[in-house]
Amino acid sequence: MKTAVQIREIVQLGAPVLREIAAPVDNVSDPNVKRLIDQMLCTLASTQGVGLAAPQIGEPLRVVIIASRPTPRYPNAPDMEPTVMINPEVTDCSDEMEKGWEGCLSIPGIRAQVPRHLSLTVRFLDDQGCRKIMNLDHFVARVFQHEYDHLNGTVYLDRVENNRDIYSEQEYLKLMA
């Protein structure tokens, strides 16, 4: 009999784990790593988020999930299968950058314009331990960069160029209406 997967609490800004550099995963086949990935997938699916990093559920490990899909928070997001990325690294990125709106499950109620690279190439291990290389662009590249920052103790507000680019969720929704 399979046990139900636990939805984890998403830690909020101010929690020390969000400012730590996450440790690499040494053994992808460790049952604790498998459990962590299952919990991350379940936790992310229970939200309107499009990505999640292990530090956001209190685990300082280099694991992210990118799961772009249209939601009320991101109605124009492209659809993609949830992609587990273990020990991700950026191997190349475009010089071209663009400001775009971001929010964060760990910083509810706030949106901000954040500059990000338009495209990048990343390498990582999947949940089976296979080496993968992916080219990401536009929204999915933005989501990856946001989650990757969490692995390095950075939150999106750290990347805002001007405090006037920070909005309450309420004002952001009015602007988007």
The 8 nearest C-alpha neighbors of each residue, nearest first, counted from 0:
[[1, 2, 3, 4, 5, 34, 37, 30],
 [2, 0, 3, 4, 5, 34, 37, 38],
 [1, 3, 4, 0, 5, 34, 37, 38],
 [2, 4, 5, 1, 6, 0, 38, 41],
 [5, 3, 38, 2, 6, 37, 41, 34],
 [4, 6, 38, 7, 3, 41, 42, 37],
 [7, 5, 42, 41, 38, 4, 8, 39],
 [8, 6, 42, 5, 56, 9, 38, 39],
 [7, 9, 56, 10, 6, 42, 57, 55],
 [10, 8, 56, 55, 105, 7, 11, 104],
 [9, 11, 55, 56, 105, 8, 57, 14],
 [10, 12, 105, 14, 106, 13, 9, 55],
 [13, 11, 14, 105, 106, 17, 10, 15],
 [12, 14, 15, 11, 17, 18, 16, 10],
 [13, 15, 16, 12, 17, 11, 10, 18],
 [14, 16, 17, 18, 13, 19, 12, 152],
 [17, 15, 19, 18, 14, 54, 57, 59],
 [18, 16, 15, 152, 19, 14, 54, 149],
 [152, 17, 19, 16, 15, 153, 20, 151],
 [20, 18, 152, 16, 17, 21, 151, 15],
 [19, 21, 151, 152, 150, 22, 18, 59],
 [22, 20, 59, 60, 150, 61, 19, 151],
 [21, 23, 60, 61, 59, 24, 20, 150],
 [24, 22, 61, 86, 60, 25, 21, 85],
 [23, 25, 26, 61, 60, 86, 22, 27],
 [26, 24, 23, 27, 29, 22, 86, 28],
 [25, 27, 28, 29, 24, 32, 128, 23],
 [26, 28, 29, 128, 32, 25, 24, 126],
 [27, 29, 26, 30, 33, 32, 127, 128],
 [28, 30, 32, 31, 26, 27, 33, 25],
 [31, 29, 33, 32, 34, 28, 27, 35],
 [32, 30, 34, 29, 33, 35, 28, 36],
 [31, 33, 35, 29, 34, 30, 36, 27],
 [32, 34, 30, 36, 31, 35, 37, 29],
 [35, 33, 31, 37, 32, 36, 30, 38],
 [34, 36, 32, 38, 33, 37, 39, 31],
 [35, 37, 39, 33, 38, 34, 40, 32],
 [38, 36, 34, 40, 39, 35, 41, 33],
 [39, 37, 35, 41, 36, 40, 5, 42],
 [38, 40, 36, 42, 37, 41, 43, 35],
 [41, 39, 37, 43, 38, 42, 44, 36],
 [40, 42, 38, 44, 39, 43, 6, 37],
 [41, 43, 6, 39, 45, 44, 40, 7],
 [42, 44, 40, 45, 46, 41, 39, 48],
 [43, 45, 41, 46, 42, 40, 47, 48],
 [44, 46, 42, 43, 41, 47, 6, 48],
 [47, 45, 48, 43, 44, 42, 104, 49],
 [46, 48, 70, 72, 49, 71, 45, 44],
 [49, 47, 46, 50, 43, 104, 72, 51],
 [50, 48, 67, 66, 65, 68, 47, 142],
 [51, 49, 65, 64, 66, 48, 142, 146],
 [50, 52, 64, 63, 146, 43, 53, 55],
 [51, 53, 63, 55, 54, 146, 62, 149],
 [52, 54, 58, 55, 62, 56, 60, 63],
 [55, 53, 58, 59, 57, 56, 52, 17],
 [56, 54, 53, 10, 57, 9, 52, 105],
 [57, 55, 9, 54, 53, 10, 58, 8],
 [56, 58, 54, 55, 16, 10, 59, 53],
 [57, 59, 54, 53, 60, 56, 55, 16],
 [60, 58, 21, 54, 22, 53, 57, 16],
 [61, 59, 21, 22, 58, 62, 23, 53],
 [62, 60, 86, 23, 21, 22, 150, 85],
 [61, 63, 85, 53, 84, 60, 52, 86],
 [64, 62, 52, 84, 51, 83, 53, 146],
 [63, 65, 83, 51, 50, 82, 84, 66],
 [64, 66, 50, 82, 81, 67, 49, 143],
 [67, 65, 81, 49, 50, 80, 79, 82],
 [66, 68, 49, 79, 78, 77, 76, 65],
 [67, 69, 78, 76, 77, 70, 66, 79],
 [68, 70, 74, 76, 73, 75, 77, 78],
 [71, 69, 73, 74, 72, 47, 68, 76],
 [70, 72, 74, 73, 69, 47, 75, 48],
 [73, 71, 70, 74, 47, 48, 69, 102],
 [72, 74, 70, 76, 71, 69, 75, 68],
 [75, 73, 69, 70, 71, 76, 72, 68],
 [76, 74, 73, 69, 77, 70, 68, 71],
 [75, 77, 69, 68, 73, 74, 67, 78],
 [78, 76, 68, 67, 75, 69, 79, 138],
 [79, 77, 68, 67, 76, 69, 80, 66],
 [80, 78, 67, 66, 68, 81, 77, 82],
 [79, 81, 66, 82, 78, 67, 65, 68],
 [82, 80, 66, 65, 79, 64, 83, 67],
 [81, 83, 65, 64, 80, 66, 84, 125],
 [84, 82, 64, 125, 63, 126, 85, 81],
 [85, 83, 63, 125, 123, 62, 87, 124],
 [84, 86, 62, 124, 87, 123, 61, 125],
 [87, 85, 61, 123, 23, 62, 24, 124],
 [88, 86, 123, 85, 122, 84, 121, 89],
 [87, 89, 122, 121, 90, 123, 86, 147],
 [88, 90, 121, 91, 120, 122, 87, 119],
 [91, 89, 121, 120, 88, 122, 92, 119],
 [92, 90, 120, 119, 89, 93, 121, 118],
 [93, 91, 119, 118, 120, 116, 94, 90],
 [92, 94, 95, 118, 116, 119, 117, 91],
 [93, 95, 96, 92, 116, 117, 118, 119],
 [96, 94, 93, 116, 117, 97, 118, 115],
 [97, 95, 116, 115, 117, 114, 94, 98],
 [96, 98, 114, 115, 117, 99, 116, 95],
 [97, 99, 114, 113, 112, 115, 96, 100],
 [100, 98, 112, 113, 97, 114, 101, 115],
 [99, 101, 112, 111, 113, 110, 102, 98],
 [102, 100, 111, 110, 112, 99, 113, 103],
 [101, 103, 110, 109, 111, 104, 100, 106],
 [102, 104, 106, 105, 107, 101, 48, 109],
 [103, 105, 106, 107, 48, 102, 9, 11],
 [106, 104, 11, 103, 12, 10, 107, 9],
 [105, 107, 103, 104, 12, 11, 109, 108],
 [108, 106, 104, 109, 105, 103, 102, 168],
 [107, 109, 168, 167, 106, 110, 169, 102],
 [110, 108, 167, 168, 107, 166, 102, 106],
 [111, 109, 102, 166, 101, 168, 165, 167],
 [110, 112, 165, 164, 100, 101, 166, 113],
 [111, 113, 100, 99, 164, 98, 101, 159],
 [112, 114, 98, 159, 99, 111, 158, 100],
 [113, 115, 98, 97, 96, 99, 112, 116],
 [116, 114, 96, 97, 141, 117, 98, 113],
 [115, 117, 96, 118, 93, 95, 97, 92],
 [118, 116, 137, 96, 136, 95, 93, 115],
 [119, 117, 136, 93, 135, 116, 92, 140],
 [120, 118, 92, 135, 91, 134, 93, 136],
 [119, 121, 134, 91, 90, 133, 89, 135],
 [120, 122, 89, 133, 88, 90, 132, 119],
 [123, 121, 132, 88, 131, 87, 133, 89],
 [122, 124, 87, 131, 84, 85, 86, 130],
 [123, 125, 130, 85, 128, 129, 84, 131],
 [124, 126, 128, 127, 129, 84, 83, 85],
 [125, 127, 128, 83, 124, 27, 85, 84],
 [128, 126, 125, 129, 27, 28, 124, 130],
 [127, 129, 124, 125, 126, 27, 130, 28],
 [130, 128, 124, 125, 127, 131, 126, 123],
 [131, 129, 124, 123, 128, 125, 132, 122],
 [132, 130, 123, 122, 124, 129, 133, 125],
 [131, 133, 122, 121, 123, 134, 120, 130],
 [134, 132, 121, 120, 135, 122, 131, 119],
 [133, 135, 120, 119, 121, 136, 132, 118],
 [136, 134, 140, 119, 118, 139, 120, 133],
 [135, 137, 118, 140, 117, 139, 138, 119],
 [136, 138, 117, 140, 139, 141, 118, 135],
 [139, 137, 141, 140, 142, 136, 76, 77],
 [138, 140, 142, 141, 137, 136, 135, 143],
 [141, 139, 136, 135, 143, 137, 138, 142],
 [142, 140, 138, 144, 139, 143, 145, 115],
 [143, 141, 139, 145, 140, 144, 138, 146],
 [142, 144, 140, 146, 145, 141, 147, 139],
 [145, 143, 147, 141, 146, 142, 148, 140],
 [144, 146, 142, 148, 143, 147, 141, 155],
 [147, 145, 143, 149, 148, 144, 52, 51],
 [146, 148, 144, 150, 149, 145, 143, 151],
 [147, 149, 153, 151, 145, 146, 150, 144],
 [150, 148, 146, 152, 147, 151, 153, 154],
 [151, 149, 21, 147, 148, 20, 152, 61],
 [150, 152, 20, 148, 149, 153, 21, 19],
 [18, 151, 153, 19, 20, 149, 17, 150],
 [152, 154, 148, 149, 151, 18, 157, 155],
 [155, 153, 156, 157, 149, 148, 152, 145],
 [154, 156, 157, 158, 145, 153, 159, 113],
 [155, 157, 159, 158, 154, 111, 113, 165],
 [156, 158, 155, 154, 159, 153, 160, 113],
 [159, 157, 156, 155, 113, 160, 114, 154],
 [160, 158, 113, 156, 161, 157, 112, 162],
 [161, 159, 158, 162, 113, 164, 114, 112],
 [160, 162, 163, 164, 159, 165, 112, 158],
 [161, 163, 164, 165, 159, 160, 111, 166],
 [164, 162, 161, 165, 166, 111, 160, 112],
 [163, 165, 162, 112, 111, 161, 166, 159],
 [166, 164, 111, 163, 162, 110, 112, 167],
 [167, 165, 110, 109, 111, 171, 170, 168],
 [166, 168, 109, 169, 170, 108, 110, 171],
 [167, 169, 108, 109, 171, 170, 110, 172],
 [170, 168, 172, 167, 171, 173, 108, 166],
 [171, 169, 173, 167, 172, 168, 166, 174],
 [170, 172, 168, 174, 173, 169, 166, 167],
 [173, 171, 175, 169, 174, 170, 176, 168],
 [174, 172, 170, 176, 171, 175, 169, 168],
 [173, 175, 171, 172, 176, 170, 169, 168],
 [174, 176, 172, 173, 171, 170, 169, 168],
 [175, 173, 174, 172, 171, 170, 169, 74]]
